[in-house]
């Protein structure tokens, strides 16, 4: 039997108290977003639900997390954590010819 990595936590959503199952890394990211945006998880989940995502609540939260960090990604941010320039990964021939 395979053990699930998903962690079940309670939140207060639009229709009251409920639970969500997310990977530990996504819970960490959601917590970071809440700290950055100065709100609790339940408030953020209600905002995400109100945005009208066609899928379920957990799917909407996963998409929100991905979009949040995607929007924050920039060349400066990638360079600061050692990822390197995006252009050199997607088109190495362009960066070699420009050098």
GICOR-V734012 format. One record per residue. N is the residue number from 1. PHI is phi in radians with two decimals (* if undefined). OMEGA is omega in whole degrees, 0 to 359 (NA if undefined). NEAR is the number of other ideal C-beta (glycine too) atoms within 12 Angstrom. Layout:
BEGIN
N,PHI,OMEGA,NEAR
N,PHI,OMEGA,NEAR
END
This chain:
BEGIN
1,*,180,3
2,-1.50,177,5
3,-1.45,179,6
4,-1.41,174,11
5,-1.49,184,13
6,-1.16,177,18
7,-1.95,180,20
8,-1.65,177,16
9,-2.36,179,25
10,-1.52,174,15
11,-2.42,173,30
12,-1.78,183,20
13,-1.80,183,26
14,-0.97,183,19
15,-1.74,177,12
16,1.89,183,13
17,-1.19,179,14
18,-2.64,177,22
19,-2.15,176,19
20,-2.31,177,31
21,-2.00,179,22
22,-2.34,173,29
23,-1.15,180,20
24,-0.97,180,16
25,-1.12,179,17
26,-1.23,174,28
27,-1.07,178,25
28,-1.08,179,18
29,-1.14,179,26
30,-1.10,177,36
31,-1.10,178,21
32,-1.09,178,18
33,-1.05,180,29
34,-1.06,178,25
35,-1.12,180,14
36,-1.12,184,14
37,-1.66,177,18
38,0.94,175,9
39,-2.58,179,17
40,-1.49,184,17
41,-1.04,182,32
42,-1.07,179,25
43,-1.10,180,20
44,-1.13,179,32
45,-1.08,178,37
46,-1.10,177,24
47,-1.10,180,25
48,-1.11,178,34
49,-1.05,182,29
50,-1.18,181,16
51,-1.27,173,18
52,1.50,176,12
53,-1.03,185,20
54,-1.21,181,10
55,-1.45,179,15
56,-1.34,183,17
57,-1.02,183,30
58,-1.12,176,29
59,-1.06,180,19
60,-1.06,180,28
61,-1.16,178,37
62,-1.05,179,27
63,-1.11,179,22
64,-1.04,180,33
65,-1.05,180,31
66,-1.06,180,20
67,-1.14,180,18
68,-1.05,182,23
69,-1.32,176,22
70,-1.14,179,13
71,-1.14,181,12
72,-1.43,182,19
73,-1.22,177,17
74,-2.65,177,15
75,-1.04,179,15
76,-1.08,179,12
77,-1.11,179,17
78,-1.11,180,18
79,-1.10,183,15
80,-1.18,177,12
81,-1.86,174,12
82,1.41,179,8
83,-1.36,182,16
84,1.52,182,16
85,-1.20,180,20
86,-1.05,184,18
87,-1.01,182,19
88,-1.21,178,19
89,-1.51,184,14
90,-1.67,180,11
91,-2.58,185,13
92,-1.06,180,15
93,-1.15,179,12
94,-1.24,182,14
95,-1.24,178,15
96,-1.21,182,10
97,-1.25,179,10
98,-1.38,184,11
99,-1.36,NA,10
END
